[in-house]
């Protein structure tokens, strides 16, 4: 038995103190900024959170640490957190979401 991997969503995100917006988008419905370095993205459709793989990459020249997590269970919510050093910080980023079948 082999697993299949399919792209569910991909986006280029502009995130700063003014909010969050899509520069390009496939598969995401909305995105919001909860505070510095804290974002929630909503997929177009619900998925089993245990079957999603997420990749997030900062889109800037500084070295930031970015983390992404999906809410477990049947969900469409993904949280992204960005740190610069020990502090939360805004930065644009790329995100890819895959589903493993």
VEXDREN-898954 format. One record per residue: residue number from 1; residue in one letter; chain; x, y, z of N, C-alpha, C, O in turn. Coordinates in Angstrom, 3 decimals. Example, Ala and Ser with C-alpha at 12.3 -4.5 7.8 and 13.67 -1.06 7.14 Angstrom:
<sites>
i|aa|ch|nx|ny|nz|cax|cay|caz|cx|cy|cz|ox|oy|oz
1|A|A|13.190|-5.690|7.800|12.300|-4.500|7.800|13.200|-3.300|7.800|14.236|-3.319|8.465 .
2|S|A|12.850|-2.250|7.080|13.670|-1.060|7.140|12.900|0.030|7.870|13.409|1.138|8.039 .
</sites>
This chain:
<sites>
i|aa|ch|nx|ny|nz|cax|cay|caz|cx|cy|cz|ox|oy|oz
1|X|A|0.849|-1.174|0.000|0.000|0.000|0.000|0.893|1.235|0.000|1.827|1.330|0.796 .
2|X|A|0.611|2.165|-0.877|1.414|3.378|-0.916|0.539|4.586|-0.590|-0.631|4.659|-0.963 .
3|X|A|1.151|5.520|0.115|0.449|6.754|0.445|0.548|7.723|-0.722|1.538|7.728|-1.454 .
4|X|A|-0.463|8.525|-0.888|-0.457|9.564|-1.902|-0.357|10.906|-1.184|-0.976|11.113|-0.140 .
5|X|A|0.417|11.797|-1.749|0.559|13.138|-1.182|0.026|14.119|-2.209|0.426|14.090|-3.373 .
6|X|A|-0.887|14.996|-1.774|-1.429|15.987|-2.689|-1.375|17.374|-2.058|-1.543|17.530|-0.849 .
7|X|A|-1.138|18.363|-2.893|-1.105|19.744|-2.441|-2.529|20.215|-2.169|-3.395|20.127|-3.040 .
8|X|A|-2.767|20.716|-0.957|-4.082|21.215|-0.560|-4.142|22.725|-0.701|-5.136|23.275|-1.176 .
9|X|A|-3.059|23.401|-0.281|-3.053|24.866|-0.292|-1.628|25.382|-0.377|-0.689|24.731|0.082 .
10|X|A|-1.478|26.565|-0.972|-0.187|27.238|-1.061|-0.451|28.738|-1.119|-1.392|29.183|-1.776 .
11|X|A|0.372|29.506|-0.439|0.164|30.957|-0.451|1.456|31.695|-0.150|2.359|31.177|0.508 .
12|X|A|1.516|32.920|-0.650|2.532|33.880|-0.250|1.793|34.916|0.583|0.837|35.536|0.115 .
13|X|A|2.240|35.098|1.819|1.534|35.940|2.788|2.350|37.186|3.103|3.561|37.111|3.307 .
14|X|A|1.679|38.329|3.140|2.290|39.566|3.623|1.719|39.817|5.013|0.520|40.049|5.163 .
15|X|A|2.581|39.771|6.032|2.116|39.938|7.412|2.939|41.024|8.084|4.168|40.970|8.106 .
16|X|A|2.240|42.009|8.633|2.905|43.080|9.364|1.904|43.679|10.346|0.789|43.177|10.480 .
17|X|A|2.291|44.737|11.024|1.432|45.342|12.045|0.083|45.796|11.480|-0.879|45.940|12.235 .
18|X|A|-0.003|46.020|10.176|-1.247|46.448|9.554|-2.224|45.306|9.316|-3.388|45.542|8.992 .
19|X|A|-1.760|44.073|9.473|-2.635|42.922|9.266|-1.962|41.869|8.427|-0.734|41.798|8.372 .
20|X|A|-2.753|41.057|7.777|-2.241|39.956|6.967|-3.033|39.919|5.660|-4.252|40.088|5.652 .
21|X|A|-2.319|39.694|4.556|-2.996|39.633|3.268|-2.292|38.614|2.377|-1.111|38.318|2.557 .
22|X|A|-3.038|38.089|1.420|-2.494|37.145|0.461|-1.890|37.901|-0.705|-2.537|38.780|-1.274 .
23|X|A|-0.652|37.569|-1.070|-0.077|38.078|-2.316|-0.415|37.118|-3.441|-0.681|37.537|-4.567 .
24|X|A|-0.405|35.847|-3.137|-0.906|34.817|-4.044|-1.503|33.738|-3.168|-1.083|33.558|-2.025 .
25|X|A|-2.472|33.023|-3.691|-3.218|32.129|-2.820|-3.851|30.997|-3.609|-4.391|31.201|-4.696 .
26|X|A|-3.775|29.804|-3.045|-4.502|28.643|-3.561|-4.920|27.812|-2.358|-4.059|27.322|-1.627 .
27|X|A|-6.191|27.645|-2.137|-6.679|26.738|-1.119|-6.943|27.328|0.256|-7.410|26.620|1.149 .
28|X|A|-6.653|28.609|0.445|-6.966|29.259|1.718|-8.171|30.169|1.541|-8.312|30.837|0.516 .
29|X|A|-9.033|30.190|2.541|-10.227|31.018|2.507|-9.943|32.395|3.107|-10.183|33.414|2.458 .
30|X|A|-9.435|32.434|4.334|-9.146|33.695|5.017|-7.860|33.555|5.839|-7.367|32.451|6.068 .
31|X|A|-7.343|34.684|6.269|-6.182|34.727|7.159|-6.344|35.930|8.074|-6.883|36.961|7.670 .
32|X|A|-5.872|35.792|9.316|-5.968|36.918|10.251|-4.720|36.976|11.124|-4.024|35.979|11.311 .
33|X|A|-4.459|38.150|11.646|-3.332|38.398|12.540|-3.880|38.625|13.933|-4.682|39.534|14.147 .
34|X|A|-3.448|37.794|14.898|-3.914|37.922|16.273|-3.058|38.860|17.093|-3.477|39.289|18.169 .
35|X|A|-1.886|39.186|16.622|-0.923|40.033|17.314|0.416|39.827|16.645|0.514|39.063|15.685 .
36|X|A|1.441|40.485|17.124|2.761|40.375|16.512|3.170|38.912|16.385|3.199|38.182|17.376 .
37|X|A|3.487|38.483|15.162|3.979|37.143|14.912|2.994|36.012|15.102|3.405|34.852|15.116 .
38|X|A|1.713|36.297|15.248|0.710|35.269|15.515|-0.410|35.350|14.477|-1.109|36.358|14.385 .
39|X|A|-0.572|34.279|13.699|-1.530|34.293|12.595|-2.380|33.019|12.601|-1.954|31.974|13.092 .
40|X|A|-3.585|33.129|12.045|-4.455|31.966|11.833|-4.906|32.003|10.382|-5.427|33.012|9.906 .
41|X|A|-4.700|30.900|9.688|-5.128|30.762|8.308|-6.201|29.697|8.241|-6.128|28.692|8.947 .
42|X|A|-7.198|29.909|7.397|-8.311|28.967|7.262|-8.323|28.406|5.846|-8.356|29.151|4.867 .
43|X|A|-8.295|27.082|5.754|-8.362|26.405|4.473|-9.763|26.509|3.884|-10.735|26.724|4.609 .
44|X|A|-9.860|26.356|2.571|-11.162|26.365|1.903|-12.055|25.239|2.409|-13.258|25.430|2.591 .
45|X|A|-11.471|24.068|2.634|-12.237|22.898|3.041|-11.678|22.308|4.330|-10.515|22.527|4.666 .
46|X|A|-12.512|21.558|5.050|-12.057|20.866|6.258|-11.240|19.634|5.874|-11.479|19.000|4.846 .
47|X|A|-10.257|19.313|6.742|-9.397|18.148|6.540|-9.131|17.506|7.890|-9.280|18.141|8.934 .
48|X|A|-8.736|16.242|7.859|-8.294|15.561|9.070|-6.914|16.102|9.412|-5.961|15.897|8.660 .
49|X|A|-6.805|16.785|10.531|-5.561|17.429|10.932|-4.404|16.469|11.089|-3.249|16.877|10.959 .
50|X|A|-4.678|15.200|11.366|-3.615|14.200|11.522|-3.001|13.811|10.182|-1.956|13.161|10.153 .
51|X|A|-3.620|14.190|9.086|-3.140|13.796|7.765|-2.572|14.967|6.967|-2.370|14.851|5.758 .
52|X|A|-2.315|16.090|7.630|-1.757|17.248|6.938|-0.288|17.431|7.281|0.127|17.230|8.422 .
53|X|A|0.492|17.815|6.277|1.898|18.181|6.466|2.041|19.632|6.021|1.573|20.001|4.944 .
54|X|A|2.691|20.462|6.851|2.763|21.901|6.602|4.211|22.346|6.536|5.036|21.928|7.348 .
55|X|A|4.519|23.200|5.560|5.848|23.798|5.453|5.679|25.312|5.417|4.906|25.837|4.616 .
56|X|A|6.410|26.017|6.293|6.362|27.474|6.343|7.787|27.997|6.206|8.701|27.503|6.866 .
57|X|A|7.974|28.999|5.345|9.288|29.587|5.114|9.175|31.099|5.184|8.311|31.689|4.535 .
58|X|A|10.041|31.730|5.965|10.048|33.196|6.049|10.460|33.780|4.701|11.306|33.219|4.005 .
59|X|A|9.859|34.904|4.339|10.161|35.593|3.082|10.853|36.908|3.408|10.325|37.985|3.129 .
60|X|A|12.044|36.814|4.002|12.814|38.012|4.322|14.280|37.637|4.448|14.640|36.467|4.312 .
61|X|A|15.126|38.624|4.706|16.566|38.386|4.761|17.079|38.134|6.170|18.245|37.778|6.339 .
62|X|A|16.243|38.309|7.180|16.678|38.036|8.549|16.378|36.582|8.896|15.540|35.942|8.260 .
63|X|A|17.060|36.073|9.896|16.817|34.673|10.274|15.736|34.631|11.345|15.979|34.958|12.507 .
64|X|A|14.565|34.233|10.945|13.441|34.096|11.856|13.134|32.623|12.046|13.435|31.802|11.179 .
65|X|A|12.542|32.293|13.168|12.079|30.932|13.409|10.573|30.937|13.259|9.876|31.685|13.944 .
66|X|A|10.067|30.097|12.358|8.631|30.044|12.121|8.115|28.661|12.479|8.773|27.653|12.223 .
67|X|A|6.925|28.628|13.076|6.285|27.376|13.463|4.862|27.379|12.930|4.192|28.411|12.916 .
68|X|A|4.412|26.218|12.494|3.032|26.074|12.033|2.430|24.852|12.699|3.107|23.844|12.904 .
69|X|A|1.156|24.948|13.034|0.456|23.821|13.647|-0.981|23.812|13.152|-1.604|24.857|12.968 .
70|X|A|-1.485|22.616|12.944|-2.878|22.467|12.546|-3.657|22.051|13.783|-3.160|21.300|14.622 .
71|X|A|-4.868|22.542|13.886|-5.741|22.119|14.968|-6.129|20.677|14.665|-6.593|20.379|13.565 .
72|X|A|-5.945|19.786|15.625|-6.198|18.366|15.360|-7.683|18.089|15.191|-8.533|18.873|15.611 .
73|X|A|-7.972|16.960|14.569|-9.353|16.596|14.296|-9.798|17.142|12.951|-8.961|17.514|12.128 .
74|X|A|-11.075|17.195|12.719|-11.636|17.688|11.473|-11.617|19.211|11.515|-12.416|19.831|12.217 .
75|X|A|-10.711|19.800|10.769|-10.486|21.228|10.908|-10.123|21.895|9.597|-9.826|21.230|8.604 .
76|X|A|-10.150|23.197|9.607|-9.618|23.990|8.503|-8.675|25.069|9.020|-8.224|25.904|8.236 .
77|X|A|-8.364|25.080|10.307|-7.543|26.131|10.914|-6.080|25.718|11.061|-5.772|24.617|11.516 .
78|X|A|-5.188|26.622|10.667|-3.749|26.439|10.829|-3.207|27.683|11.523|-3.486|28.807|11.105 .
79|X|A|-2.432|27.476|12.581|-1.805|28.598|13.262|-0.347|28.684|12.844|0.324|27.666|12.679 .
80|X|A|0.137|29.917|12.674|1.533|30.167|12.330|2.072|31.162|13.344|1.446|32.182|13.629 .
81|X|A|3.250|30.846|13.886|3.896|31.726|14.863|5.301|32.027|14.377|6.016|31.126|13.938 .
82|X|A|5.701|33.289|14.453|6.997|33.732|13.971|7.775|34.395|15.097|7.269|35.299|15.763 .
83|X|A|9.002|33.944|15.307|9.874|34.517|16.329|11.123|35.100|15.684|11.669|34.524|14.744 .
84|X|A|11.565|36.226|16.184|12.873|36.783|15.857|13.623|36.842|17.172|13.319|37.675|18.026 .
85|X|A|14.605|35.960|17.341|15.221|35.807|18.655|14.200|35.172|19.577|13.625|34.135|19.246 .
86|X|A|13.968|35.780|20.726|12.983|35.268|21.681|11.644|35.995|21.598|10.712|35.655|22.326 .
87|X|A|11.539|36.994|20.718|10.329|37.814|20.663|9.481|37.474|19.434|10.010|37.150|18.370 .
88|X|A|8.167|37.554|19.598|7.261|37.409|18.459|7.479|38.577|17.512|7.632|39.717|17.951 .
89|X|A|7.494|38.296|16.207|7.761|39.343|15.221|6.992|39.070|13.940|6.814|37.913|13.558 .
90|X|A|6.536|40.117|13.277|5.836|39.990|12.001|6.838|39.819|10.874|7.910|40.423|10.886 .
91|X|A|6.486|39.000|9.909|7.283|38.853|8.694|6.426|38.217|7.609|5.535|37.424|7.915 .
92|X|A|6.676|38.546|6.358|5.980|37.839|5.290|6.497|36.398|5.218|7.624|36.115|5.626 .
93|X|A|5.661|35.487|4.694|6.075|34.087|4.623|5.345|33.354|3.511|4.342|33.824|2.973 .
94|X|A|5.889|32.176|3.183|5.270|31.241|2.258|4.759|30.059|3.067|5.366|29.678|4.067 .
95|X|A|3.646|29.481|2.637|3.120|28.302|3.322|2.603|27.302|2.284|1.934|27.667|1.318 .
96|X|A|2.937|26.026|2.518|2.451|24.916|1.705|1.772|23.918|2.631|2.291|23.618|3.706 .
97|X|A|0.634|23.409|2.232|-0.094|22.412|3.015|-0.362|21.207|2.117|-0.952|21.334|1.044 .
98|X|A|0.084|20.037|2.577|-0.110|18.787|1.860|-1.015|17.856|2.662|-1.020|17.891|3.893 .
99|X|A|-1.779|17.023|1.957|-2.584|15.994|2.595|-2.034|14.636|2.188|-1.785|14.375|1.010 .
100|X|A|-1.849|13.778|3.181|-1.359|12.427|2.939|-2.557|11.496|2.990|-3.284|11.470|3.983 .
101|X|A|-2.764|10.741|1.941|-3.907|9.815|1.851|-3.446|8.398|2.008|-4.260|7.475|1.962 .
</sites>
